[in-house]
Amino acid sequence: MADSLKTELKGALAEGLVMALFVFFGAGSVSAAVNATGGVVEPVNYALAFGLAITVLAYAVGDLSGGHINPAVTLAMAVSKNISPRRAALYFVAQFAGSAVGGLILSLCVKEGSYNSGIALSPNVTPIGGLLFEFMGTFLLLFTVFHVAVWSGNPEKTDLGSSLTATLAPIPIGFSVLVSHLSLGPFTGCGINPARVVGAVIWQKDFFETDAGEKFWIYLAGPFAASIAAPLVYFLMYGHNKVGNTTQEEANIMPM
């Protein structure tokens, strides 16, 4: 029990550290683009930063934590019983705390008014539309994770060298984040990650007076709804929720 908790704490620490880096460099790419252009930010500016950051950071800590880097991923793994509730709870705390630290460091690096979380709601998008955008972007990410991830089911016993799929997994996952940001960015800022959103916006002055701030619930409800839908779709397709390297016989005995 002690060894298991120690392993889970190591995974949580890894999640907290990479979330801090993810928010710092992701929101940092938005702040940099705003400062460089005077306010006009093309989606590709931050889509590449967020997508590549996920790939790099998943490679960095995949063997320790499963490389969730998103509470929506963690919830989906818990719902599908690929991780324990205790591991999920530890990850949640670490992810939100790490994101807040990353946002804080970025806010200390720039002058007041130059910080930008990257989260904004287009006037052409209704709250329901924003909710659906956030749901679809997160669903794309989770759909990809469930079909290519091999660390999440038992991260402490897996290794990058265990299979070709394990080695390549962070690449399509990163691409799914990039695609979501290219599509959703102009509409909602592409949150698709509750910890990234919360950790970034709390340091943006007057954020909750903006339209995105007033409709902030969409950035939580959309991703977490996808966390329920994605495991269900995976189960309907494969008849089990055991992600990763597993035989059909092993999958059939997974508790549901």
DAHUKA-V879272 format. One record per backbone hydrogen bond with DSSP energy under -0.5 kcal/mol. CO is the residue of the C=O (numbers start at 1). NH is the residue of the N-H. If there is no record, write none. Layout:
CO_NH ; CO_NH
//
This chain:
1_5 ; 2_6 ; 3_7 ; 4_8 ; 5_9 ; 6_10 ; 7_11 ; 8_12 ; 9_13 ; 10_14 ; 11_15 ; 12_16 ; 13_17 ; 14_18 ; 15_19 ; 16_20 ; 17_21 ; 18_22 ; 19_23 ; 20_24 ; 21_25 ; 22_26 ; 23_27 ; 23_28 ; 24_28 ; 25_29 ; 26_29 ; 26_30 ; 27_31 ; 28_32 ; 29_33 ; 30_34 ; 31_35 ; 32_36 ; 33_37 ; 34_38 ; 34_39 ; 39_41 ; 40_42 ; 42_45 ; 42_46 ; 43_46 ; 43_47 ; 44_48 ; 45_49 ; 46_50 ; 47_51 ; 48_52 ; 49_53 ; 50_54 ; 51_55 ; 52_56 ; 53_57 ; 54_58 ; 55_59 ; 56_60 ; 57_61 ; 58_62 ; 61_64 ; 61_65 ; 61_66 ; 61_67 ; 62_66 ; 70_73 ; 70_74 ; 71_75 ; 72_76 ; 73_77 ; 74_78 ; 75_79 ; 76_80 ; 77_82 ; 77_83 ; 78_81 ; 84_88 ; 85_89 ; 86_90 ; 87_91 ; 88_92 ; 89_93 ; 90_94 ; 91_95 ; 92_96 ; 93_97 ; 94_98 ; 95_99 ; 96_100 ; 97_101 ; 98_102 ; 99_103 ; 100_104 ; 101_105 ; 102_106 ; 103_107 ; 104_108 ; 105_109 ; 106_109 ; 106_110 ; 111_114 ; 111_115 ; 118_120 ; 120_122 ; 122_125 ; 126_130 ; 127_131 ; 128_132 ; 129_133 ; 130_134 ; 131_135 ; 132_136 ; 133_137 ; 134_138 ; 135_139 ; 136_140 ; 137_141 ; 138_142 ; 139_143 ; 140_144 ; 141_145 ; 142_146 ; 143_147 ; 144_148 ; 145_149 ; 149_244 ; 151_154 ; 154_157 ; 155_158 ; 159_162 ; 160_163 ; 163_167 ; 164_168 ; 165_169 ; 168_171 ; 168_172 ; 169_173 ; 170_174 ; 171_175 ; 172_176 ; 173_177 ; 174_178 ; 175_179 ; 176_180 ; 177_181 ; 178_182 ; 179_183 ; 180_184 ; 181_185 ; 184_187 ; 184_188 ; 184_189 ; 184_190 ; 185_189 ; 187_122 ; 188_120 ; 193_197 ; 194_198 ; 195_199 ; 196_200 ; 197_201 ; 198_202 ; 200_203 ; 201_204 ; 203_205 ; 204_207 ; 206_209 ; 207_210 ; 207_213 ; 210_214 ; 211_215 ; 213_216 ; 215_218 ; 216_219 ; 217_220 ; 217_221 ; 218_222 ; 220_224 ; 221_225 ; 222_226 ; 223_227 ; 224_228 ; 225_228 ; 225_229 ; 226_230 ; 227_231 ; 228_232 ; 229_233 ; 230_234 ; 231_235 ; 232_236 ; 233_237 ; 234_238 ; 235_239 ; 241_243 ; 244_246 ; 247_251 ; 248_252 ; 249_253 ; 250_253 ; 251_254
//
